[in-house]
Amino acid sequence: MSGLNKGVGKVEVALKWDPSPVGEPDHDLDIIAATYTADDPHGAPAYLVHFDSRSPDGTITLNRDSRTGQGFGYDEVMTLELTRLADRYARVVVGIAIQQRSGHLTFGRIGGAGLRIREGVSTLSEHGFAEVADSTAATVAEFVRDEESAWSVRFPLRGYDTDPGDFAAVMGASD
């Protein structure tokens, strides 16, 4: 690669939320990464990483999967090693989905929900979900590889009202 800009390399996506009130079902939020090929960057994902899984090549890993939000700080963490992804992959979209076990649970009904995206010790994005409070799922980051194989990132916080299965199928569709 030429030039001084090497792009984004290894990224950590971390999610936190407060446990549900006593007597209510557990709140379960999940990080989902969808990987797309260069020949179909807005089509069906080549693969998904979610729910205590990892990519076939080990470049995207869900390191911690919380089903309750209990713990201190960020309870669910995913690592994306973008520079190790094969050249055939050109886009990775990261989203957050709320499991809908009982009723219609939105981000606005979950206390303390927050997201942090870091590269090393540098925070790239950090926020709550107030802008998508009425949603059950949201895209939070899009990583795109350029012609020189450098990865860039943007943060399109976009809400959806859908269950996790349907969200995984539409989260990377073009706007």
Contacts in CASP RR format, 6 or more apart in sequence:
PFRMAT RR
TARGET T0000
AUTHOR 0000-0000-0000
METHOD contacts of the structure
MODEL  1
MSGLNKGVGKVEVALKWDPSPVGEPDHDLDIIAATYTADDPHGAPAYLVH
FDSRSPDGTITLNRDSRTGQGFGYDEVMTLELTRLADRYARVVVGIAIQQ
RSGHLTFGRIGGAGLRIREGVSTLSEHGFAEVADSTAATVAEFVRDEESA
WSVRFPLRGYDTDPGDFAAVMGASD
1 148 0 8 1.000
1 149 0 8 1.000
1 150 0 8 1.000
2 148 0 8 1.000
5 150 0 8 1.000
6 150 0 8 1.000
7 150 0 8 1.000
7 151 0 8 1.000
7 152 0 8 1.000
8 82 0 8 1.000
8 119 0 8 1.000
8 124 0 8 1.000
8 143 0 8 1.000
8 150 0 8 1.000
8 151 0 8 1.000
8 152 0 8 1.000
8 153 0 8 1.000
9 81 0 8 1.000
9 82 0 8 1.000
9 83 0 8 1.000
9 119 0 8 1.000
9 151 0 8 1.000
10 79 0 8 1.000
10 80 0 8 1.000
10 81 0 8 1.000
10 82 0 8 1.000
10 83 0 8 1.000
10 119 0 8 1.000
10 120 0 8 1.000
11 79 0 8 1.000
11 80 0 8 1.000
11 82 0 8 1.000
11 117 0 8 1.000
11 118 0 8 1.000
11 119 0 8 1.000
11 124 0 8 1.000
11 143 0 8 1.000
11 153 0 8 1.000
12 77 0 8 1.000
12 78 0 8 1.000
12 79 0 8 1.000
12 80 0 8 1.000
12 116 0 8 1.000
12 117 0 8 1.000
12 118 0 8 1.000
12 119 0 8 1.000
12 120 0 8 1.000
13 31 0 8 1.000
13 33 0 8 1.000
13 77 0 8 1.000
13 78 0 8 1.000
13 79 0 8 1.000
13 80 0 8 1.000
13 94 0 8 1.000
13 115 0 8 1.000
13 116 0 8 1.000
13 117 0 8 1.000
13 140 0 8 1.000
13 141 0 8 1.000
14 74 0 8 1.000
14 76 0 8 1.000
14 77 0 8 1.000
14 78 0 8 1.000
14 115 0 8 1.000
14 116 0 8 1.000
14 117 0 8 1.000
14 118 0 8 1.000
15 29 0 8 1.000
15 31 0 8 1.000
15 66 0 8 1.000
15 74 0 8 1.000
15 75 0 8 1.000
15 76 0 8 1.000
15 77 0 8 1.000
15 96 0 8 1.000
15 113 0 8 1.000
15 114 0 8 1.000
15 115 0 8 1.000
16 69 0 8 1.000
16 73 0 8 1.000
16 74 0 8 1.000
16 75 0 8 1.000
16 76 0 8 1.000
16 112 0 8 1.000
16 113 0 8 1.000
16 114 0 8 1.000
16 115 0 8 1.000
17 27 0 8 1.000
17 29 0 8 1.000
17 69 0 8 1.000
17 75 0 8 1.000
17 110 0 8 1.000
17 111 0 8 1.000
17 112 0 8 1.000
17 113 0 8 1.000
17 114 0 8 1.000
18 27 0 8 1.000
18 69 0 8 1.000
18 110 0 8 1.000
18 111 0 8 1.000
18 112 0 8 1.000
18 113 0 8 1.000
19 26 0 8 1.000
19 27 0 8 1.000
19 68 0 8 1.000
19 69 0 8 1.000
19 70 0 8 1.000
20 26 0 8 1.000
20 27 0 8 1.000
20 68 0 8 1.000
25 101 0 8 1.000
25 102 0 8 1.000
26 67 0 8 1.000
26 68 0 8 1.000
26 69 0 8 1.000
26 101 0 8 1.000
27 68 0 8 1.000
27 69 0 8 1.000
27 98 0 8 1.000
27 105 0 8 1.000
27 110 0 8 1.000
28 66 0 8 1.000
28 67 0 8 1.000
28 68 0 8 1.000
28 98 0 8 1.000
28 99 0 8 1.000
28 101 0 8 1.000
29 66 0 8 1.000
29 69 0 8 1.000
29 76 0 8 1.000
29 96 0 8 1.000
29 97 0 8 1.000
29 98 0 8 1.000
29 99 0 8 1.000
29 110 0 8 1.000
29 113 0 8 1.000
30 50 0 8 1.000
30 51 0 8 1.000
30 65 0 8 1.000
30 76 0 8 1.000
30 96 0 8 1.000
30 97 0 8 1.000
30 98 0 8 1.000
30 99 0 8 1.000
30 164 0 8 1.000
31 50 0 8 1.000
31 62 0 8 1.000
31 76 0 8 1.000
31 77 0 8 1.000
31 78 0 8 1.000
31 94 0 8 1.000
31 95 0 8 1.000
31 96 0 8 1.000
32 48 0 8 1.000
32 49 0 8 1.000
32 50 0 8 1.000
32 94 0 8 1.000
32 95 0 8 1.000
32 96 0 8 1.000
32 97 0 8 1.000
32 164 0 8 1.000
32 167 0 8 1.000
32 168 0 8 1.000
32 171 0 8 1.000
33 48 0 8 1.000
33 49 0 8 1.000
33 50 0 8 1.000
33 55 0 8 1.000
33 60 0 8 1.000
33 78 0 8 1.000
33 80 0 8 1.000
33 92 0 8 1.000
33 93 0 8 1.000
33 94 0 8 1.000
33 95 0 8 1.000
34 45 0 8 1.000
34 47 0 8 1.000
34 48 0 8 1.000
34 92 0 8 1.000
34 93 0 8 1.000
34 94 0 8 1.000
34 168 0 8 1.000
34 171 0 8 1.000
34 172 0 8 1.000
35 45 0 8 1.000
35 46 0 8 1.000
35 47 0 8 1.000
35 48 0 8 1.000
35 49 0 8 1.000
35 55 0 8 1.000
35 60 0 8 1.000
35 85 0 8 1.000
35 89 0 8 1.000
35 91 0 8 1.000
35 92 0 8 1.000
36 42 0 8 1.000
36 43 0 8 1.000
36 45 0 8 1.000
36 46 0 8 1.000
36 89 0 8 1.000
36 90 0 8 1.000
36 91 0 8 1.000
36 92 0 8 1.000
36 93 0 8 1.000
36 172 0 8 1.000
37 46 0 8 1.000
37 88 0 8 1.000
37 89 0 8 1.000
37 90 0 8 1.000
38 87 0 8 1.000
38 88 0 8 1.000
38 89 0 8 1.000
38 90 0 8 1.000
38 145 0 8 1.000
39 88 0 8 1.000
41 90 0 8 1.000
41 91 0 8 1.000
41 144 0 8 1.000
42 91 0 8 1.000
42 172 0 8 1.000
42 173 0 8 1.000
42 174 0 8 1.000
43 172 0 8 1.000
43 173 0 8 1.000
44 169 0 8 1.000
45 93 0 8 1.000
45 168 0 8 1.000
45 172 0 8 1.000
46 89 0 8 1.000
47 55 0 8 1.000
47 56 0 8 1.000
48 168 0 8 1.000
49 55 0 8 1.000
49 60 0 8 1.000
49 61 0 8 1.000
49 62 0 8 1.000
49 78 0 8 1.000
50 62 0 8 1.000
50 164 0 8 1.000
50 168 0 8 1.000
51 62 0 8 1.000
51 65 0 8 1.000
52 62 0 8 1.000
52 65 0 8 1.000
53 62 0 8 1.000
54 60 0 8 1.000
54 61 0 8 1.000
54 62 0 8 1.000
55 61 0 8 1.000
57 84 0 8 1.000
57 85 0 8 1.000
57 86 0 8 1.000
58 81 0 8 1.000
58 84 0 8 1.000
59 80 0 8 1.000
59 81 0 8 1.000
59 82 0 8 1.000
59 84 0 8 1.000
59 85 0 8 1.000
60 78 0 8 1.000
60 79 0 8 1.000
60 80 0 8 1.000
60 81 0 8 1.000
60 92 0 8 1.000
61 78 0 8 1.000
61 79 0 8 1.000
62 76 0 8 1.000
62 77 0 8 1.000
62 78 0 8 1.000
63 77 0 8 1.000
63 78 0 8 1.000
63 79 0 8 1.000
64 75 0 8 1.000
64 76 0 8 1.000
64 77 0 8 1.000
65 76 0 8 1.000
66 75 0 8 1.000
66 76 0 8 1.000
69 75 0 8 1.000
69 76 0 8 1.000
74 116 0 8 1.000
78 94 0 8 1.000
80 92 0 8 1.000
80 94 0 8 1.000
80 143 0 8 1.000
82 92 0 8 1.000
82 143 0 8 1.000
82 145 0 8 1.000
82 151 0 8 1.000
83 151 0 8 1.000
85 92 0 8 1.000
85 145 0 8 1.000
87 149 0 8 1.000
89 145 0 8 1.000
90 144 0 8 1.000
90 145 0 8 1.000
91 142 0 8 1.000
91 143 0 8 1.000
91 144 0 8 1.000
91 145 0 8 1.000
92 142 0 8 1.000
92 143 0 8 1.000
93 139 0 8 1.000
93 141 0 8 1.000
93 142 0 8 1.000
93 143 0 8 1.000
93 171 0 8 1.000
93 172 0 8 1.000
94 117 0 8 1.000
94 139 0 8 1.000
94 140 0 8 1.000
94 141 0 8 1.000
94 142 0 8 1.000
94 143 0 8 1.000
95 137 0 8 1.000
95 138 0 8 1.000
95 139 0 8 1.000
95 140 0 8 1.000
95 141 0 8 1.000
95 167 0 8 1.000
95 171 0 8 1.000
96 115 0 8 1.000
96 129 0 8 1.000
96 137 0 8 1.000
96 138 0 8 1.000
96 140 0 8 1.000
97 136 0 8 1.000
97 137 0 8 1.000
97 163 0 8 1.000
97 164 0 8 1.000
97 165 0 8 1.000
97 167 0 8 1.000
97 168 0 8 1.000
98 105 0 8 1.000
98 106 0 8 1.000
98 107 0 8 1.000
98 110 0 8 1.000
98 136 0 8 1.000
98 137 0 8 1.000
98 164 0 8 1.000
99 105 0 8 1.000
99 164 0 8 1.000
100 136 0 8 1.000
100 163 0 8 1.000
100 164 0 8 1.000
104 136 0 8 1.000
105 136 0 8 1.000
106 133 0 8 1.000
106 134 0 8 1.000
106 135 0 8 1.000
106 136 0 8 1.000
107 113 0 8 1.000
107 129 0 8 1.000
107 130 0 8 1.000
107 132 0 8 1.000
107 133 0 8 1.000
107 134 0 8 1.000
107 135 0 8 1.000
107 136 0 8 1.000
107 138 0 8 1.000
108 129 0 8 1.000
108 130 0 8 1.000
108 133 0 8 1.000
108 134 0 8 1.000
110 129 0 8 1.000
112 128 0 8 1.000
113 128 0 8 1.000
113 129 0 8 1.000
114 126 0 8 1.000
114 127 0 8 1.000
114 128 0 8 1.000
114 129 0 8 1.000
115 125 0 8 1.000
115 126 0 8 1.000
115 127 0 8 1.000
115 128 0 8 1.000
115 129 0 8 1.000
115 140 0 8 1.000
116 123 0 8 1.000
116 125 0 8 1.000
116 126 0 8 1.000
117 123 0 8 1.000
117 124 0 8 1.000
117 125 0 8 1.000
117 126 0 8 1.000
117 140 0 8 1.000
117 141 0 8 1.000
117 153 0 8 1.000
117 155 0 8 1.000
118 124 0 8 1.000
124 153 0 8 1.000
124 155 0 8 1.000
125 140 0 8 1.000
125 141 0 8 1.000
125 155 0 8 1.000
127 157 0 8 1.000
129 135 0 8 1.000
129 138 0 8 1.000
129 157 0 8 1.000
131 157 0 8 1.000
132 138 0 8 1.000
132 157 0 8 1.000
132 158 0 8 1.000
132 159 0 8 1.000
134 161 0 8 1.000
135 159 0 8 1.000
135 160 0 8 1.000
135 161 0 8 1.000
136 160 0 8 1.000
136 161 0 8 1.000
136 162 0 8 1.000
136 163 0 8 1.000
136 167 0 8 1.000
137 159 0 8 1.000
137 160 0 8 1.000
137 161 0 8 1.000
137 162 0 8 1.000
137 164 0 8 1.000
137 167 0 8 1.000
137 171 0 8 1.000
138 157 0 8 1.000
138 158 0 8 1.000
138 159 0 8 1.000
138 160 0 8 1.000
139 156 0 8 1.000
139 157 0 8 1.000
139 158 0 8 1.000
139 159 0 8 1.000
139 160 0 8 1.000
139 171 0 8 1.000
139 172 0 8 1.000
140 155 0 8 1.000
140 157 0 8 1.000
141 153 0 8 1.000
141 154 0 8 1.000
141 155 0 8 1.000
141 156 0 8 1.000
142 153 0 8 1.000
142 154 0 8 1.000
142 155 0 8 1.000
142 156 0 8 1.000
142 172 0 8 1.000
143 151 0 8 1.000
143 152 0 8 1.000
143 153 0 8 1.000
144 151 0 8 1.000
144 152 0 8 1.000
144 153 0 8 1.000
144 154 0 8 1.000
145 151 0 8 1.000
146 152 0 8 1.000
156 175 0 8 1.000
158 175 0 8 1.000
160 167 0 8 1.000
160 170 0 8 1.000
160 171 0 8 1.000
162 170 0 8 1.000
END
